[in-house]
Amino acid sequence: MVTQTTITKASTILNPLQRSGTRFEWKIDCYDGCEHGCRYCYAWWIRREKHPIYSSWVNSTPVLNVVSNLQSQLSRMRDSTKENIKDIFISSLTDCYQSLEVKQEITKQVIETLIENELPFTVLTKSANVLRDKDLFKSYDKCRVGLTIVTLDDNLRKSLEPNSSSITNRIEALRKLKQAGISTYCSVEPILPDKRSNPIDIVETLREYVDLFEFGMWNPKYNSQRMVEKILGTIYDQDYYVDVFKNIKEYCDKHSINYCHAGHSEDFLSKHRLKFIPYPLLLESISKG
C-alpha cells in the first residue's frame, strides 16, 4: 500500500509527444511519479529535483491536459513528420497503467488518440491493469504491448517492486494478450545479480506468450545501486553479467527466441566484445514481416 505523505504538484506538458533519448525515437508520459515504487528505478533519480524524497515520487499525479495537448500537437504536426515516426514509447519515466490510471483513464485516451492518427506505439508496464484496454490493442496492428518481469520469485518482487502487480498476474496478462493476437514483449531489465533473477528461467516460463524479449543489465549509473545492493545482499559484478549475456545468446539462438538488448547495456556489451542487438522499432519489425 502506498503511503501518500507528500503532496506533489501536478505537471503540464504542452507537447506531450517528445523526442526520446533512448532507442525509442518518441515518448509520452501520462503521469508524474509512479506508485509502484521500484527500488531500482532510474526515473526517480532523474526526477530527484522535483521529487527529493521517495514518498513524493510514489505519490504520483496525472500530467494535466495531456490528452488535449497531444491532440493539439498532432494537429499542428506535419504529415511528413508523422509518417516518419516508427515507434512511440508509453511510458519512459513512469508506469502508464499504475492504479491511478484505473480512474483517470489518461493512458487509454492517449492510446485512442494515437490510433485515430494511425501512429505506432509500444506500451510497457508492470501492471495487469493493461488488460482493460485489450480490445483497443486487438483492433490495431501498429502496437506492441509488454510487461516487465525481472524475477519469477514474488517475494523478491515485493521487496523490489512493492506496489506492482504480482508475477502471476503479469504472466496471465501476457498470456491473454498473446491469445488475443496482440504483439507481446517482455522486458527482463534489469537483470539482477541474484539467482532469483535468472533470465533463462524467465524465458522458459514465458516463451509461449512472448514475441520479443528485451534483456538489460542492472544500471549502476544512479544511486539506486546502493539501495538494491542492500536488499539483495549482493554487489554489482561485471564478470557475472558477461556470463549472463553469453548464456542468453546461447539459449535464445538455440531455441530461436526473438530477443534484443536494452540501450544502456550497449557500452558494456561492446567493451566485452559481445554483440549488441538494439530494440527493433515497431514499424521496422512490421516491415520485416
C-alpha positions in Angstrom: 0.0 0.0 0.0 1.4 3.4 -1.0 1.6 5.9 1.9 0.9 9.3 0.4 2.7 11.6 2.9 3.8 14.2 0.4 1.6 16.3 -1.9 3.1 16.6 -5.4 2.1 19.5 -7.7 0.7 18.3 -11.0 2.7 18.9 -14.1 1.7 20.3 -17.5 3.5 19.4 -20.7 2.4 21.5 -23.7 3.8 19.0 -26.2 3.4 15.5 -24.6 4.8 13.7 -27.6 8.6 14.2 -27.1 11.8 13.1 -28.6 13.3 10.3 -26.6 17.0 9.9 -25.7 16.6 6.1 -25.9 16.2 3.7 -28.7 12.6 4.8 -28.9 12.6 8.0 -31.0 9.5 9.3 -29.3 7.8 9.0 -25.9 4.7 10.1 -24.0 4.5 10.2 -20.2 0.9 10.4 -18.8 1.8 10.6 -15.1 4.5 12.3 -13.0 5.8 9.8 -10.5 5.0 6.2 -10.1 3.0 4.3 -7.4 4.9 1.1 -8.0 8.0 2.5 -6.1 10.5 0.2 -7.7 13.8 0.3 -5.7 16.0 0.1 -8.8 14.1 2.9 -10.7 16.3 5.2 -12.7 13.4 7.6 -13.3 13.2 8.7 -9.7 16.8 9.7 -9.7 16.3 11.6 -13.0 13.4 13.5 -11.4 15.0 14.0 -7.9 14.9 17.8 -8.2 11.1 17.7 -8.2 10.8 14.6 -6.0 13.6 14.7 -3.5 12.1 12.0 -1.3 10.6 8.6 -2.1 7.2 9.4 -0.8 6.9 12.3 -3.2 7.8 10.0 -6.2 5.2 7.3 -5.3 2.5 9.9 -4.7 2.1 10.2 -8.5 -0.2 12.7 -10.2 -1.6 13.0 -13.7 0.1 15.2 -16.3 -2.5 17.9 -16.7 -4.3 18.2 -20.1 -2.0 15.6 -21.7 -4.8 14.3 -24.0 -6.0 17.7 -25.2 -2.4 18.9 -25.6 -1.5 15.8 -27.5 -4.4 16.3 -29.9 -3.4 19.9 -30.5 0.2 18.9 -31.0 -0.7 16.2 -33.6 -3.0 18.6 -35.5 0.0 21.0 -35.9 2.5 18.3 -36.8 3.5 18.0 -40.4 2.3 14.8 -42.2 5.8 14.1 -43.2 6.9 14.1 -39.6 4.1 11.7 -38.6 4.9 9.4 -41.4 8.5 9.1 -40.2 7.5 8.1 -36.6 8.4 4.4 -36.3 7.5 3.9 -32.6 6.2 5.8 -29.6 7.1 4.6 -26.1 4.3 4.7 -23.4 5.9 5.5 -20.9 9.5 6.2 -20.2 9.6 7.8 -16.8 6.5 6.3 -15.1 4.2 3.3 -15.4 1.2 4.1 -17.7 -1.1 1.5 -16.0 -0.4 2.2 -12.3 -3.6 2.1 -10.3 -4.2 5.8 -10.8 -4.9 5.0 -14.5 -8.0 2.9 -13.5 -9.8 6.1 -12.5 -8.1 8.7 -14.7 -8.0 6.7 -18.0 -5.4 9.1 -19.4 -3.3 6.3 -20.9 -6.5 4.9 -22.6 -7.3 8.3 -24.1 -3.7 8.8 -25.3 -3.8 5.4 -27.0 -7.2 6.2 -28.6 -5.7 9.5 -29.9 -2.6 7.7 -31.4 -4.9 5.1 -33.0 -7.0 7.8 -34.5 -3.8 9.3 -36.0 -2.6 5.9 -37.2 0.6 6.2 -35.2 2.6 3.2 -34.0 3.2 2.8 -30.2 4.7 0.4 -27.7 3.3 0.0 -24.2 5.4 -1.2 -21.2 4.0 -1.7 -17.8 4.3 -3.8 -14.6 0.6 -3.8 -14.1 -2.1 -6.3 -15.1 -4.4 -3.3 -15.4 -3.2 -3.2 -19.1 -5.8 -5.9 -19.8 -8.6 -3.3 -19.5 -7.5 -2.0 -22.9 -7.0 -5.4 -24.6 -9.8 -4.7 -27.1 -8.1 -1.4 -28.2 -4.8 -3.2 -28.8 -6.5 -6.1 -30.5 -8.2 -3.9 -33.1 -4.9 -2.1 -34.0 -2.0 -3.7 -35.8 0.6 -0.9 -35.1 1.1 -1.6 -31.4 3.2 -3.8 -29.2 2.3 -4.4 -25.5 4.9 -5.5 -23.0 5.3 -6.3 -19.3 8.5 -6.1 -17.3 9.4 -9.3 -15.4 12.8 -9.4 -13.8 12.2 -12.4 -11.4 9.7 -15.2 -11.0 10.0 -15.0 -7.2 7.1 -12.9 -5.9 8.8 -12.4 -2.6 11.7 -10.7 -4.3 9.2 -8.8 -6.4 7.6 -7.4 -3.3 10.9 -6.2 -2.0 12.0 -4.5 -5.2 8.7 -3.5 -6.8 6.4 -3.2 -3.7 3.3 -1.8 -5.3 3.3 -3.5 -8.7 1.2 -6.4 -9.9 2.2 -9.9 -8.8 4.3 -12.0 -11.1 1.4 -14.5 -11.6 -0.9 -11.7 -12.7 1.7 -10.3 -15.2 2.3 -13.7 -16.7 -1.5 -14.2 -17.0 -1.7 -10.7 -18.7 0.9 -11.7 -21.3 -1.0 -15.0 -21.9 -4.3 -13.2 -22.5 -2.7 -10.5 -24.7 -1.0 -13.1 -26.8 -4.2 -15.2 -27.0 -5.9 -12.1 -28.4 -3.4 -11.9 -31.2 -1.6 -8.8 -29.9 2.2 -8.4 -30.4 3.8 -9.0 -27.0 7.1 -8.5 -25.4 8.8 -8.9 -22.1 11.4 -6.6 -20.6 13.8 -8.6 -18.5 15.5 -5.5 -17.3 17.3 -5.0 -15.0 18.7 -8.5 -14.7 19.8 -8.5 -11.1 23.0 -10.1 -9.6 20.9 -12.7 -7.9 20.0 -16.3 -8.7 16.3 -15.4 -8.3 16.7 -13.1 -11.4 17.7 -15.8 -13.9 16.7 -14.6 -17.4 16.8 -18.1 -18.8 14.2 -19.3 -16.3 12.0 -16.3 -17.2 12.3 -17.1 -20.9 11.5 -20.7 -20.4 8.4 -19.8 -18.5 7.1 -17.1 -20.9 8.3 -18.1 -24.3 4.9 -19.4 -25.3 3.3 -15.9 -24.6 6.0 -13.5 -25.7 7.1 -12.5 -29.2 10.1 -10.5 -28.2 12.3 -10.5 -25.1 14.5 -7.5 -24.1 17.4 -8.0 -21.8 19.3 -5.3 -19.9 21.9 -5.2 -17.1 21.5 -3.5 -13.8 22.3 0.1 -14.5 24.8 1.3 -11.8 24.7 4.9 -13.1 22.2 6.1 -10.5 22.3 5.8 -6.7 19.6 3.2 -6.7 22.5 0.7 -6.9 23.2 1.1 -3.2 19.6 0.5 -2.3 19.3 -2.7 -4.4 22.6 -4.0 -3.0 21.3 -3.6 0.5 18.1 -5.5 -0.4 19.8 -8.3 -2.3 22.9 -8.6 -0.2 25.0 -8.9 -3.4 27.1 -6.4 -5.3 27.4 -5.4 -9.0 29.9 -7.7 -10.7 30.9 -7.3 -14.3 32.1 -10.9 -14.8 28.6 -12.0 -13.7 27.0 -10.0 -16.5 29.4 -11.2 -19.1 28.4 -14.8 -18.3 24.7 -13.9 -18.2 24.7 -12.3 -21.6 26.7 -15.2 -23.1 24.2 -17.6 -21.7 21.3 -15.6 -23.0 22.7 -15.6 -26.5 23.4 -19.3 -26.5 19.9 -20.2 -25.2 18.0 -17.8 -27.4 19.9 -18.8 -30.5 19.5 -22.5 -29.8 15.7 -22.1 -29.3 15.1 -19.4 -32.0 13.9 -16.9 -29.4 13.5 -13.4 -30.7 15.4 -11.0 -28.4 17.2 -7.7 -28.1 19.1 -5.6 -25.6 18.2 -2.5 -23.6 20.1 0.5 -24.8 22.1 1.2 -21.6 23.8 -2.2 -22.0 25.4 -1.3 -25.3 28.6 0.1 -24.0 29.1 -2.8 -21.6 28.5 -5.4 -24.3 30.8 -3.6 -26.7 33.5 -3.4 -24.1 33.4 -7.2 -23.7 33.1 -7.9 -27.4 29.6 -9.1 -27.1 27.1 -8.4 -29.9 24.6 -5.7 -29.1 21.1 -6.2 -30.6 19.0 -3.0 -30.4 15.3 -2.9 -29.7 13.5 -3.2 -33.0 11.2 -0.2 -33.5 7.7 -1.4 -34.2 7.4 -0.3 -37.8 10.8 -1.7 -38.6 9.6 -5.1 -37.2 6.4 -4.9 -39.2 8.3 -4.1 -42.5 10.5 -7.1 -42.0 7.4 -9.3 -41.6 
